[in-house]
Amino acid sequence: MDQFIQVFGPARVLGIEQVLCALLASFFLSAAIAAVYRWTYQGLSYSRSFVHTQVLASLVTAMLIMAIGNNLARGLGILGTLAIVRFRTPIRDPRDIIFLFAALAVGIACGASVFGVAVVGTLFFCLAALYLHWSPFASLRVYEGLLRFSLPPGSWSREKVREILGRYCSSVVLVAMREAVQGEVLEYSYQVRLIDPTYRADLLDALRGIEDISDVNLLMHRATVEI
């Protein structure tokens, strides 16, 4: 009987100062996570409302944890209430989900008055996110590009092109070759990886110096940026 009363009995009562401290800590820590998310965002469809959601979700979570306290009955009641609410907003990027989970974790820690875990966890999470953003970690290729140019059929300049590509590129793969201008020229497409990103202008100048080459262009992109 005592155990039943202890589990389903009155929850701990928090003072106004404790509630404000938990909510303020949750707000500032989740705002730091949201700021790191905004600084490191690399997609195309940036959502301002999602950044606001991270902060507000952390506050709501902190309030729920403080409202539940150590009362199991309240916890079950709130769980049943939340089960009625269905969130149908699609989140396409798994990275967005992790940032939202981090904000929720901050709210849980602040609501439970475990401020040390909240502060240290937020700091470590933000540093890890910044490191992964600035470093080439998990990038398949650091610098990569698509090189296109045209040469007349049977041109002796192909040997010069191979020599120039070997001088400035660490990897060269022919991905397409087709006839253009009613068969008067052959259009080549190479996937290249530069030895150094500063070689881009030198590579283009060297290729354009060949007499019978035309339509030389190089489209570069960073593999750490997803499109």
FENVEN-V487951 format. One record per backbone hydrogen bond with DSSP energy under -0.5 kcal/mol. NH is the residue of the N-H (numbers start at 0). CO is the residue of the C=O. E is the energy in kcal/mol with one decimal. If there is no record, write none. Layout:
BEGIN
nh:co:e
NH:CO:E
NH:CO:E
END
This chain:
BEGIN
nh:co:e
4:0:-2.5
5:1:-2.2
6:2:-2.1
7:3:-2.7
8:4:-1.1
13:11:-0.5
18:14:-2.2
19:15:-2.6
20:16:-2.3
21:17:-2.3
22:18:-2.4
23:19:-2.7
24:20:-2.3
25:21:-2.3
26:22:-2.5
27:23:-2.6
28:24:-2.3
29:25:-2.2
30:26:-2.1
31:27:-1.7
32:28:-1.8
33:29:-2.5
34:30:-2.2
35:31:-2.1
36:32:-2.2
37:33:-2.2
38:34:-2.4
39:35:-2.1
40:36:-0.5
40:37:-0.6
45:43:-1.1
47:45:-0.6
50:46:-1.1
51:47:-1.9
52:48:-2.2
53:49:-1.6
54:50:-1.2
55:51:-2.7
56:52:-3.0
57:53:-1.5
58:54:-1.7
59:55:-2.5
60:56:-2.4
61:57:-2.2
62:58:-2.3
63:59:-2.3
64:60:-2.5
65:61:-2.2
66:62:-2.4
67:63:-2.4
68:64:-2.5
70:67:-2.1
71:6:-1.8
71:69:-0.7
74:70:-1.7
75:71:-2.4
76:72:-2.2
77:73:-2.8
78:74:-2.3
79:75:-2.2
80:76:-1.9
81:77:-2.6
82:78:-1.5
83:79:-0.7
83:80:-0.9
84:80:-0.8
86:84:-0.5
87:85:-0.7
89:87:-0.5
91:89:-0.6
93:91:-0.5
95:92:-0.8
96:92:-1.2
97:93:-1.8
98:94:-1.9
99:95:-2.1
100:96:-2.6
101:97:-2.4
102:98:-2.0
103:99:-2.2
104:100:-2.7
105:101:-2.0
106:102:-2.0
107:103:-2.4
108:104:-2.6
109:105:-2.6
110:106:-2.6
111:107:-1.9
112:109:-1.4
113:108:-2.9
114:112:-1.0
117:113:-1.7
118:114:-2.8
119:115:-2.4
120:116:-2.3
121:117:-2.2
122:118:-2.5
123:119:-2.6
124:120:-2.5
125:121:-2.6
126:122:-2.2
127:123:-2.4
128:124:-2.4
129:125:-2.4
130:126:-2.4
131:127:-2.4
132:128:-1.6
133:129:-2.3
134:130:-2.1
138:135:-2.1
143:220:-1.4
144:191:-2.4
145:218:-2.5
146:144:-0.6
146:189:-3.2
147:216:-2.7
148:187:-1.7
149:213:-2.7
150:185:-2.3
152:183:-0.5
154:151:-1.6
157:154:-0.9
158:155:-1.0
159:155:-0.5
160:156:-2.3
161:157:-2.3
162:158:-2.1
163:159:-2.3
164:160:-2.6
165:161:-2.2
166:162:-1.1
167:163:-1.7
168:164:-2.3
169:192:-2.9
170:192:-1.2
172:190:-2.0
174:172:-0.6
174:188:-2.5
175:188:-1.6
177:186:-2.0
179:184:-2.4
183:179:-0.7
183:180:-1.4
184:179:-1.8
185:150:-3.5
186:177:-3.4
187:148:-3.0
187:185:-0.6
188:175:-2.5
189:146:-3.1
190:172:-3.3
191:144:-2.4
191:189:-0.7
192:170:-2.1
194:167:-2.2
198:195:-2.1
199:196:-1.1
202:198:-2.7
203:199:-2.2
204:200:-2.5
205:201:-2.3
206:202:-2.2
207:203:-2.5
208:204:-0.9
209:206:-1.6
212:209:-0.7
213:149:-1.9
216:147:-2.4
216:214:-0.5
218:145:-2.5
219:217:-0.7
220:143:-2.1
222:140:-0.5
222:141:-0.9
224:221:-1.4
225:223:-0.6
END
